[in-house]
Amino acid sequence: MTNSEKKKYGFYLSPEVSARIDALLPMDNCKNRSEFVEKALQFYMGYLGSPDSNLYMSRVLSSLINGALTQNVDRLCSLLFKLAVEVAMMTQVIGANLNYNEEELRNLRGKCVKDVKTTFGKISLEEAARFQNGIR
């Protein structure tokens, strides 16, 4: 809806409410108080107009949670990518300085897969060093 299609209304707000609106404008990506108040009224009218207000709130909360989870997934994917790059770099540096043959690497991979599965990925550097030095 454009501004030319909107109609101006006058109403009163307490200074506290007005201050809270001003503080929350950036959080809701609103350009001005009118946009904020219109969004708030649409939300409240949807809440009141819903036959079961709990159902309406469930949808709203579900949408909010879904948005937060999407942000977290995006952040985790980015962090996992960065971690994978670091591990690849470390693997290249270590591989350049060690003399393992293909069979030894295949056996080591099998052991590492087994260790990760049994410990759910909680393997300490000390345990790996003991294994590599023949200390069980």
Rosetta constraint file for C-alpha pairs under 8 A:
AtomPair CA 1 CA 5 HARMONIC 6.34 0.50
AtomPair CA 1 CA 6 HARMONIC 7.31 0.50
AtomPair CA 2 CA 6 HARMONIC 6.75 0.50
AtomPair CA 13 CA 17 HARMONIC 6.25 0.50
AtomPair CA 13 CA 18 HARMONIC 6.19 0.50
AtomPair CA 14 CA 18 HARMONIC 6.25 0.50
AtomPair CA 15 CA 19 HARMONIC 6.04 0.50
AtomPair CA 16 CA 20 HARMONIC 6.23 0.50
AtomPair CA 17 CA 21 HARMONIC 6.16 0.50
AtomPair CA 18 CA 22 HARMONIC 6.30 0.50
AtomPair CA 19 CA 23 HARMONIC 6.20 0.50
AtomPair CA 20 CA 24 HARMONIC 6.12 0.50
AtomPair CA 21 CA 25 HARMONIC 6.03 0.50
AtomPair CA 21 CA 33 HARMONIC 6.86 0.50
AtomPair CA 21 CA 36 HARMONIC 7.39 0.50
AtomPair CA 22 CA 33 HARMONIC 7.20 0.50
AtomPair CA 24 CA 28 HARMONIC 6.48 0.50
AtomPair CA 25 CA 29 HARMONIC 6.18 0.50
AtomPair CA 25 CA 30 HARMONIC 5.16 0.50
AtomPair CA 25 CA 31 HARMONIC 7.03 0.50
AtomPair CA 25 CA 32 HARMONIC 6.96 0.50
AtomPair CA 25 CA 33 HARMONIC 7.24 0.50
AtomPair CA 25 CA 36 HARMONIC 6.68 0.50
AtomPair CA 26 CA 30 HARMONIC 6.09 0.50
AtomPair CA 26 CA 31 HARMONIC 7.75 0.50
AtomPair CA 28 CA 36 HARMONIC 7.55 0.50
AtomPair CA 30 CA 35 HARMONIC 5.92 0.50
AtomPair CA 30 CA 36 HARMONIC 5.79 0.50
AtomPair CA 31 CA 35 HARMONIC 6.72 0.50
AtomPair CA 31 CA 36 HARMONIC 7.94 0.50
AtomPair CA 32 CA 36 HARMONIC 6.52 0.50
AtomPair CA 33 CA 37 HARMONIC 6.00 0.50
AtomPair CA 34 CA 38 HARMONIC 6.03 0.50
AtomPair CA 35 CA 39 HARMONIC 6.21 0.50
AtomPair CA 36 CA 40 HARMONIC 6.17 0.50
AtomPair CA 37 CA 41 HARMONIC 6.03 0.50
AtomPair CA 38 CA 42 HARMONIC 6.14 0.50
AtomPair CA 39 CA 43 HARMONIC 6.17 0.50
AtomPair CA 40 CA 44 HARMONIC 6.15 0.50
AtomPair CA 41 CA 45 HARMONIC 5.91 0.50
AtomPair CA 42 CA 46 HARMONIC 6.06 0.50
AtomPair CA 43 CA 47 HARMONIC 6.20 0.50
AtomPair CA 44 CA 48 HARMONIC 6.16 0.50
AtomPair CA 45 CA 49 HARMONIC 5.77 0.50
AtomPair CA 46 CA 50 HARMONIC 5.99 0.50
AtomPair CA 46 CA 56 HARMONIC 7.52 0.50
AtomPair CA 47 CA 53 HARMONIC 5.66 0.50
AtomPair CA 47 CA 56 HARMONIC 5.99 0.50
AtomPair CA 47 CA 57 HARMONIC 7.23 0.50
AtomPair CA 48 CA 53 HARMONIC 6.74 0.50
AtomPair CA 49 CA 53 HARMONIC 7.93 0.50
AtomPair CA 50 CA 55 HARMONIC 7.75 0.50
AtomPair CA 50 CA 56 HARMONIC 6.26 0.50
AtomPair CA 52 CA 56 HARMONIC 6.68 0.50
AtomPair CA 53 CA 57 HARMONIC 6.19 0.50
AtomPair CA 54 CA 58 HARMONIC 6.00 0.50
AtomPair CA 55 CA 59 HARMONIC 6.33 0.50
AtomPair CA 56 CA 60 HARMONIC 6.34 0.50
AtomPair CA 57 CA 61 HARMONIC 5.97 0.50
AtomPair CA 58 CA 62 HARMONIC 5.88 0.50
AtomPair CA 59 CA 63 HARMONIC 6.11 0.50
AtomPair CA 60 CA 64 HARMONIC 6.27 0.50
AtomPair CA 61 CA 65 HARMONIC 6.03 0.50
AtomPair CA 62 CA 66 HARMONIC 5.98 0.50
AtomPair CA 63 CA 67 HARMONIC 6.22 0.50
AtomPair CA 64 CA 68 HARMONIC 6.30 0.50
AtomPair CA 65 CA 69 HARMONIC 6.07 0.50
AtomPair CA 66 CA 70 HARMONIC 6.09 0.50
AtomPair CA 67 CA 71 HARMONIC 6.34 0.50
AtomPair CA 68 CA 72 HARMONIC 6.28 0.50
AtomPair CA 69 CA 73 HARMONIC 6.05 0.50
AtomPair CA 70 CA 74 HARMONIC 6.19 0.50
AtomPair CA 71 CA 75 HARMONIC 6.19 0.50
AtomPair CA 72 CA 76 HARMONIC 6.00 0.50
AtomPair CA 73 CA 77 HARMONIC 6.02 0.50
AtomPair CA 74 CA 78 HARMONIC 6.26 0.50
AtomPair CA 75 CA 79 HARMONIC 6.23 0.50
AtomPair CA 76 CA 80 HARMONIC 5.96 0.50
AtomPair CA 77 CA 81 HARMONIC 6.11 0.50
AtomPair CA 78 CA 82 HARMONIC 6.34 0.50
AtomPair CA 79 CA 83 HARMONIC 6.11 0.50
AtomPair CA 80 CA 84 HARMONIC 6.02 0.50
AtomPair CA 81 CA 85 HARMONIC 6.29 0.50
AtomPair CA 82 CA 86 HARMONIC 6.35 0.50
AtomPair CA 83 CA 87 HARMONIC 6.14 0.50
AtomPair CA 84 CA 88 HARMONIC 6.04 0.50
AtomPair CA 85 CA 89 HARMONIC 6.20 0.50
AtomPair CA 86 CA 90 HARMONIC 6.15 0.50
AtomPair CA 87 CA 91 HARMONIC 5.97 0.50
AtomPair CA 88 CA 92 HARMONIC 6.20 0.50
AtomPair CA 89 CA 93 HARMONIC 6.32 0.50
AtomPair CA 90 CA 94 HARMONIC 6.10 0.50
AtomPair CA 91 CA 95 HARMONIC 5.80 0.50
AtomPair CA 92 CA 96 HARMONIC 6.09 0.50
AtomPair CA 93 CA 97 HARMONIC 6.68 0.50
AtomPair CA 94 CA 98 HARMONIC 6.29 0.50
AtomPair CA 95 CA 99 HARMONIC 7.74 0.50
AtomPair CA 100 CA 104 HARMONIC 6.01 0.50
AtomPair CA 100 CA 105 HARMONIC 6.36 0.50
AtomPair CA 101 CA 105 HARMONIC 6.37 0.50
AtomPair CA 102 CA 106 HARMONIC 6.12 0.50
AtomPair CA 103 CA 107 HARMONIC 6.17 0.50
AtomPair CA 104 CA 108 HARMONIC 6.05 0.50
AtomPair CA 105 CA 109 HARMONIC 6.04 0.50
AtomPair CA 106 CA 110 HARMONIC 6.32 0.50
AtomPair CA 107 CA 111 HARMONIC 6.28 0.50
AtomPair CA 108 CA 112 HARMONIC 6.08 0.50
AtomPair CA 109 CA 113 HARMONIC 6.09 0.50
AtomPair CA 110 CA 114 HARMONIC 6.22 0.50
AtomPair CA 111 CA 115 HARMONIC 6.07 0.50
AtomPair CA 112 CA 116 HARMONIC 6.04 0.50
AtomPair CA 113 CA 117 HARMONIC 6.17 0.50
AtomPair CA 114 CA 118 HARMONIC 6.18 0.50
AtomPair CA 115 CA 119 HARMONIC 5.95 0.50
AtomPair CA 115 CA 120 HARMONIC 7.96 0.50
AtomPair CA 115 CA 121 HARMONIC 7.45 0.50
AtomPair CA 115 CA 123 HARMONIC 7.46 0.50
AtomPair CA 116 CA 120 HARMONIC 5.27 0.50
AtomPair CA 116 CA 121 HARMONIC 4.38 0.50
AtomPair CA 116 CA 122 HARMONIC 6.98 0.50
AtomPair CA 116 CA 123 HARMONIC 7.15 0.50
AtomPair CA 117 CA 121 HARMONIC 6.77 0.50
AtomPair CA 119 CA 123 HARMONIC 6.85 0.50
AtomPair CA 123 CA 127 HARMONIC 6.89 0.50
AtomPair CA 123 CA 128 HARMONIC 7.47 0.50
AtomPair CA 124 CA 128 HARMONIC 6.53 0.50
AtomPair CA 125 CA 129 HARMONIC 6.08 0.50
AtomPair CA 126 CA 130 HARMONIC 6.16 0.50
AtomPair CA 127 CA 131 HARMONIC 6.27 0.50
AtomPair CA 128 CA 132 HARMONIC 6.14 0.50
AtomPair CA 129 CA 133 HARMONIC 6.09 0.50
AtomPair CA 130 CA 134 HARMONIC 6.22 0.50
AtomPair CA 130 CA 135 HARMONIC 4.76 0.50
AtomPair CA 130 CA 136 HARMONIC 6.35 0.50
AtomPair CA 131 CA 135 HARMONIC 5.46 0.50
AtomPair CA 131 CA 136 HARMONIC 5.81 0.50
